[in-house]
Amino acid sequence: MALEITDANFDELVMKSDKPVIVDFWAEWCGPCRMIGPVIEEMANEYEGKAVIGKVNVDLNSTVSAQFNVRSIPTVLFIKNGEVVDKSVGAVPKANLVSKLEALL
């Protein structure tokens, strides 16, 4: 299951992770977010132990959303060693997200 990432735990779960991290910025009211939500959950199960995969609700966590200039959702950031190394904006096929993650493993 994807982790619930918040303003309060972002630094600990994401920036200090020794594994690659996928962060899905989303909101309840966002249609495209609901389309990729199940994909993020599948990937969280498939990559358990290899990568950290979580979700940030932009309506509840404005600090971290602003920190990464998230203007459109869904925005998926790929973070390694505390740095954003790739990103995806909008509803994209699972294969796109998987290939970006595989490049970090």
C-alpha positions in Angstrom: 0.0 0.0 0.0 1.2 3.5 -0.8 2.4 5.5 2.1 0.5 8.6 3.2 3.0 11.4 2.9 2.4 14.7 4.7 4.1 18.0 5.3 5.1 16.6 8.7 6.7 13.3 7.6 7.9 14.2 4.1 11.5 14.9 5.1 11.8 11.6 7.0 10.0 9.3 4.5 11.2 10.9 1.2 14.3 13.1 1.6 16.2 10.7 4.0 15.2 7.5 2.1 18.0 5.2 1.0 15.8 3.8 -1.7 14.3 5.6 -4.8 11.0 7.3 -4.0 7.9 7.9 -6.0 5.6 10.7 -4.7 2.2 11.1 -6.3 0.7 14.5 -5.6 -3.1 14.2 -5.9 -6.5 15.4 -4.6 -9.9 13.8 -4.0 -11.7 15.9 -6.6 -9.1 15.3 -9.4 -10.4 12.8 -12.1 -7.0 12.0 -13.6 -5.6 11.5 -10.1 -8.3 8.8 -9.6 -7.2 7.2 -12.8 -3.5 6.7 -11.8 -4.3 6.1 -8.1 -4.8 2.3 -8.6 -1.5 2.2 -10.6 0.4 3.8 -7.8 -1.1 1.3 -5.3 -0.1 -1.6 -7.6 3.4 -0.3 -7.9 3.6 0.1 -4.1 2.9 -3.6 -3.8 5.2 -4.7 -6.7 8.2 -2.6 -5.5 7.8 -3.2 -1.8 11.3 -3.3 -0.3 12.9 -1.9 -3.4 11.4 1.6 -3.5 9.3 3.9 -1.4 6.0 4.8 -3.0 3.6 7.3 -1.4 0.9 9.9 -2.0 0.6 13.5 -1.0 -2.9 15.1 -0.8 -2.2 18.6 -2.1 -5.3 20.0 -0.4 -4.0 18.9 3.0 -0.3 19.4 2.5 0.3 22.8 0.9 3.8 23.3 2.2 5.4 20.3 0.4 3.3 20.9 -2.7 4.6 24.5 -2.9 8.2 23.4 -2.1 8.1 21.3 -5.3 6.1 23.8 -7.4 3.3 21.4 -8.0 0.9 23.3 -10.2 -1.0 20.5 -12.0 -2.1 17.2 -10.6 -1.5 14.4 -10.7 2.2 15.1 -10.6 4.5 12.2 -9.8 8.0 13.0 -8.6 10.9 10.5 -8.8 13.4 11.2 -6.0 16.7 9.6 -5.4 19.2 10.6 -2.7 17.0 13.6 -1.7 16.9 15.0 -5.2 14.1 15.1 -7.8 15.6 13.2 -10.8 12.5 12.9 -12.9 8.8 13.7 -13.0 5.5 12.9 -14.7 2.5 15.2 -15.0 -1.0 14.1 -15.8 -2.5 10.6 -16.2 0.1 8.4 -17.9 0.2 4.7 -18.6 1.7 2.5 -15.9 4.5 1.5 -18.3 5.8 5.1 -18.3 6.0 5.2 -14.5 7.6 1.8 -14.2 10.3 2.6 -16.8 11.1 5.9 -14.9 11.4 3.9 -11.6 13.3 1.0 -13.1 15.9 3.6 -14.3 16.6 4.5 -10.6 16.9 1.0 -9.2 
